[in-house]
Amino acid sequence: MNPNEWAAIGVAVVTLISSFALLIRWMVKSIMRELLPNSGASMRDQITRIESRLDHLYSIIVSEKL
């Protein structure tokens, strides 16, 4: 193989690695976007609402048993 072919292979490998890294970065950002509160539409906000409802239900159950 001549140096031009080695350079082409090197560029291809670097391109594939950087594309993979950018894909991973995009996926992590989209997941983190769901885990941060944003005034009602994120998964974190929904989990917070469910937790508050469960706390209220637990208090009702405990007060009825006493």
Helices and strands as residue ranges (DSSP letters): H 3-35, H 43-65
